[in-house]
Amino acid sequence: MASSPSPHQTHIPLPTDPGDKPLNHEANLKLVPIHIVTDASQLPAEFLEPSPESPLVIGFDCEGVDLCRHGTLCIMQLAFSDAIYLVDATQGGEMLMKACKPALESSYITKVVHDCKRDSEALYFQFGIKLNNVVDTQIAYSLIQEQEGRTRSPDDYISFVGLLADPRYCGISYLEKEEVRVLLRQDPKFWTYRPLSELMVRAAADDVRFLLYIYHKMMEKLNQRSLWYLAVRGALYCRCFCVNDNDYADWPSLPSIPENIIMEGHAPEEEILSVLDVPPGKMGCVIGRKGATILSIKESCNAEILIGGSKGPPDKLMVVP
């Protein structure tokens, strides 16, 4: 753990039982330090050395400039139940990030994240890290909606701000997020500046400090079938923008369908990721005017179709049935 006291602190919401007081009540909040990490020795040993005897669940996020394969990953946030760690990739460099590689690839550490795709892409192409064993709250939200019989359009993805506002999870507004978005539009290099300002520390911590609370709320709602979908779709979304020439042979195998689901009958079909090449200059034809064509395809085949867009990968469609 970090040896010196941190000047930064924040509150982490604690898991509650049904009927407990609202989230914003001080009884449900735990004051924890925020550590700015520039050397691996400042991180918990159980994180750096994953073990089946000490499984962990942590909140996870990344910040940077144009976060993708070609951008710059500047900060990686890790939320534990007793502290938040801001891993400064700018200051600590490749040595620090490589020290985190075993944990980020470990099946013994569950990484709770909201929309893992670009974070995973940045980790893979910038540091050779294959993000593994994620619980993506964006995917989990959609699965819970399906369980409850609610339908959504193929492009209806819950934002993190929207998730926090949902009274079933946090029921709070996240006004500071818009403040940071404005700053990022004005200065895309916002996350590169050092030392980290108080606003940067607070904004980075805010993006992960609620994740463990949301995770516990979601795990209470998800059935066994949805939990399998959550695991396998999280794995597919981690690799969807990490297109390489070996068909993901160096990535961990996808979670198999559990026996208890198969024995129930109506076993789900295996989920796969298909990468389709689009002829150069023809992506506009696939997308259609205002996205009409691609939306129609999504609706007709009931699949997630992901496009790299300006960040890449170019001229490819990623399809998850």
Salt bridges, closest charged atoms under 4 A:
ASP66 OD1 - LYS311 NZ 3.92
ASP88 OD2 - ARG194 NE 2.81
GLU94 OE2 - LYS98 NZ 3.03
GLU105 OE2 - LYS101 NZ 2.76
GLU105 OE2 - LYS130 NZ 3.89
ASP115 OD1 - LYS117 NZ 2.70
GLU121 OE2 - ARG69 NE 2.83
GLU121 OE1 - ARG118 NH1 2.58
GLU148 OE1 - ARG150 NE 3.37
GLU148 OE1 - ARG168 NH1 2.87
ASP155 OD1 - LYS298 NZ 2.49
ASP166 OD2 - ARG168 NH2 2.91
GLU178 OE1 - ARG181 NH1 3.84
GLU178 OE2 - ARG185 NH2 3.12
GLU198 OE1 - HIS8 ND1 3.29
ASP206 OD1 - ARG209 NE 2.75
ASP207 OD2 - LYS177 NZ 2.89
GLU271 OE1 - ARG233 NE 3.13
ASP277 OD1 - LYS316 NZ 2.45
GLU304 OE2 - ARG152 NH2 2.57
